[in-house]
Amino acid sequence: MIESSQIKAARAMLDWSQQTLADKSGVSLPTIKRIESAGPGRSSLDTINAIKMALETAGIEFIPENGGGPGVRLREKSAG
């Protein structure tokens, strides 16, 4: 499962507001705010997947915990 810090970092990389993420994911703004401040613990898997899918569609790659902690990066744009 993705963490609130990954969501915030991904939004920052895309220069998205919480409202933009809400619009792109179909998740309400209050839910986005709650997840970013308290973590995804109470959120349904469908909600987290909608957020993750919106960010991945915009070019974000989620990096799992691999000794250095979870993270995000922008997917490399393909030539052409």
Backbone as JSON, one array per atom type, in Angstrom:
{
  "sequence": "MIESSQIKAARAMLDWSQQTLADKSGVSLPTIKRIESAGPGRSSLDTINAIKMALETAGIEFIPENGGGPGVRLREKSAG",
  "N": [[0.84, -1.18, 0.0], [0.46, 2.27, -0.7], [1.97, 5.14, 0.87], [1.1, 8.07, 2.82], [3.07, 10.02, 2.62], [4.22, 9.42, 0.16], [2.14, 10.04, -1.57], [1.91, 12.83, -1.18], [4.48, 13.63, -2.03], [4.4, 12.8, -4.69], [2.35, 14.44, -5.69], [3.63, 16.9, -5.4], [5.75, 16.62, -7.22], [4.35, 16.6, -9.58], [3.24, 19.04, -9.5], [0.64, 19.36, -8.55], [-2.35, 20.32, -6.95], [-4.2, 19.44, -3.96], [-6.85, 19.45, -4.69], [-6.69, 19.06, -7.47], [-5.73, 16.43, -7.55], [-7.92, 15.18, -6.36], [-9.89, 15.68, -8.31], [-8.79, 14.31, -10.55], [-8.66, 11.68, -9.64], [-11.17, 11.03, -8.76], [-11.78, 10.91, -6.13], [-12.98, 12.27, -3.1], [-12.21, 15.65, -2.02], [-12.06, 16.12, 0.86], [-11.41, 13.5, 1.64], [-8.92, 13.06, 0.39], [-7.42, 14.99, 1.8], [-7.62, 13.93, 4.41], [-6.33, 11.43, 4.13], [-3.74, 12.28, 3.45], [-3.01, 13.58, 5.79], [-3.49, 11.84, 7.97], [-2.86, 9.33, 7.09], [-3.38, 6.35, 5.06], [-4.85, 4.44, 6.42], [-7.7, 4.03, 7.24], [-8.95, 4.06, 4.84], [-10.6, 2.72, 1.95], [-9.5, 0.03, -0.15], [-10.18, 0.44, -2.81], [-10.32, 3.24, -2.93], [-7.65, 4.01, -2.39], [-6.42, 2.77, -4.55], [-7.56, 4.22, -6.67], [-6.43, 6.75, -6.3], [-3.72, 6.08, -6.59], [-3.71, 5.13, -9.24], [-4.42, 7.46, -10.69], [-2.19, 9.07, -10.21], [-0.13, 7.48, -11.27], [-0.92, 7.38, -13.96], [-0.39, 9.97, -14.64], [2.33, 9.91, -14.73], [3.86, 9.11, -12.55], [5.97, 6.91, -10.73], [5.82, 4.49, -8.27], [7.98, 3.66, -5.69], [8.89, 0.86, -3.94], [9.43, 0.05, -0.45], [12.75, -0.57, 0.09], [14.96, -0.9, 1.66], [15.85, 1.66, 1.72], [13.61, 3.07, 2.2], [10.21, 3.86, 1.21], [9.31, 5.49, -1.89], [8.91, 7.93, -4.58], [9.05, 8.58, -8.1], [9.41, 10.4, -11.18], [8.33, 8.96, -14.15], [10.46, 8.09, -16.8], [10.36, 9.92, -19.74], [9.51, 8.67, -22.89], [11.36, 8.73, -25.94], [10.19, 10.48, -28.79]],
  "CA": [[0.0, 0.0, 0.0], [1.23, 3.51, -0.74], [1.94, 5.93, 2.1], [0.7, 9.47, 2.64], [4.25, 10.8, 2.18], [4.38, 9.18, -1.27], [1.09, 10.81, -2.26], [2.31, 14.24, -1.12], [5.66, 13.8, -2.87], [3.96, 12.66, -6.08], [1.64, 15.68, -6.04], [4.63, 17.97, -5.53], [6.49, 16.41, -8.47], [3.45, 16.93, -10.69], [2.72, 20.38, -9.24], [-0.81, 19.2, -8.4], [-2.98, 20.63, -5.67], [-5.06, 18.36, -3.48], [-8.07, 19.49, -5.5], [-6.4, 18.43, -8.76], [-5.71, 14.99, -7.32], [-9.31, 14.76, -6.14], [-10.56, 15.69, -9.61], [-8.22, 13.28, -11.43], [-8.86, 10.35, -9.08], [-12.57, 10.79, -8.41], [-11.85, 10.79, -4.67], [-13.35, 13.59, -2.57], [-11.15, 16.47, -1.44], [-11.86, 15.81, 2.28], [-10.74, 12.19, 1.78], [-7.52, 13.3, 0.05], [-6.83, 15.7, 2.93], [-7.51, 13.0, 5.55], [-5.29, 10.44, 3.84], [-2.43, 12.93, 3.52], [-2.64, 13.98, 7.16], [-3.57, 10.74, 8.94], [-2.46, 8.08, 6.47], [-4.46, 5.66, 4.35], [-5.35, 3.34, 7.25], [-9.15, 3.79, 7.23], [-9.45, 4.17, 3.48], [-10.81, 1.46, 1.24], [-8.52, -0.31, -1.17], [-10.62, 1.1, -4.04], [-9.95, 4.65, -2.83], [-6.19, 4.1, -2.54], [-6.1, 2.4, -5.93], [-7.96, 5.33, -7.55], [-5.39, 7.77, -6.14], [-2.49, 5.55, -7.18], [-3.88, 5.07, -10.69], [-4.38, 8.83, -11.21], [-0.8, 9.53, -10.16], [0.65, 6.68, -12.23], [-1.32, 7.82, -15.29], [0.28, 11.25, -14.86], [3.77, 9.7, -14.89], [4.55, 8.78, -11.29], [6.29, 5.52, -10.39], [5.96, 4.28, -6.83], [9.15, 2.84, -5.35], [8.6, 0.19, -2.68], [10.45, 0.01, 0.61], [13.82, -1.47, -0.36], [16.12, -0.61, 2.47], [16.0, 3.11, 1.81], [12.29, 3.65, 2.42], [9.39, 4.0, 0.01], [9.47, 6.78, -2.54], [8.28, 8.13, -5.88], [9.86, 9.27, -9.11], [8.71, 10.59, -12.45], [8.69, 7.98, -15.18], [11.24, 8.68, -17.89], [9.57, 10.09, -20.96], [10.11, 7.97, -24.03], [11.64, 9.59, -27.09], [9.26, 10.37, -29.89]],
  "C": [[0.89, 1.25, 0.0], [1.02, 4.29, 0.56], [1.57, 7.38, 1.8], [1.87, 10.32, 2.16], [4.5, 10.61, 0.68], [3.35, 9.97, -2.08], [1.48, 12.28, -2.31], [3.49, 14.52, -2.04], [5.28, 13.73, -4.36], [3.22, 13.91, -6.53], [2.62, 16.82, -6.26], [5.39, 17.84, -6.85], [5.65, 16.79, -9.69], [2.94, 18.37, -10.61], [1.19, 20.38, -9.21], [-1.23, 19.65, -7.02], [-3.75, 19.4, -5.19], [-6.34, 18.29, -4.29], [-7.86, 18.83, -6.86], [-6.38, 16.92, -8.61], [-7.12, 14.46, -7.1], [-10.05, 14.67, -7.47], [-10.1, 14.54, -10.5], [-8.53, 11.86, -10.95], [-10.32, 10.01, -8.82], [-12.79, 10.57, -6.92], [-12.13, 12.18, -4.11], [-12.15, 14.33, -1.97], [-10.98, 16.21, 0.06], [-11.14, 14.47, 2.5], [-9.26, 12.32, 1.45], [-6.81, 13.95, 1.23], [-6.62, 14.77, 4.13], [-6.4, 11.98, 5.32], [-3.9, 11.06, 3.95], [-2.03, 13.3, 4.93], [-2.6, 12.8, 8.13], [-3.11, 9.4, 8.38], [-3.65, 7.35, 5.87], [-5.17, 4.59, 5.16], [-6.83, 3.03, 7.15], [-9.73, 3.77, 5.83], [-9.61, 2.81, 2.82], [-9.7, 1.26, 0.21], [-8.89, 0.35, -2.5], [-10.21, 2.57, -4.06], [-8.45, 4.83, -3.06], [-5.79, 3.77, -3.97], [-6.47, 3.51, -6.91], [-6.92, 6.45, -7.49], [-4.11, 7.32, -6.84], [-2.58, 5.55, -8.7], [-3.81, 6.48, -11.32], [-2.95, 9.34, -11.26], [0.07, 8.77, -11.16], [0.33, 7.1, -13.67], [-0.63, 9.14, -15.65], [1.79, 11.12, -14.93], [4.55, 9.37, -13.64], [4.8, 7.28, -11.21], [6.47, 5.45, -8.89], [7.09, 3.29, -6.59], [8.88, 2.19, -4.0], [9.75, 0.34, -1.68], [11.51, -1.0, 0.18], [15.11, -1.21, 0.4], [16.34, 0.88, 2.65], [14.68, 3.82, 2.05], [11.53, 3.78, 1.12], [9.58, 5.38, -0.59], [8.67, 6.86, -3.83], [9.3, 8.75, -6.82], [8.98, 9.46, -10.34], [9.23, 9.57, -13.45], [9.44, 8.72, -16.29], [10.36, 8.76, -19.13], [10.27, 9.4, -22.11], [10.31, 8.95, -25.18], [10.59, 9.38, -28.17], [7.91, 10.68, -29.44]]
}
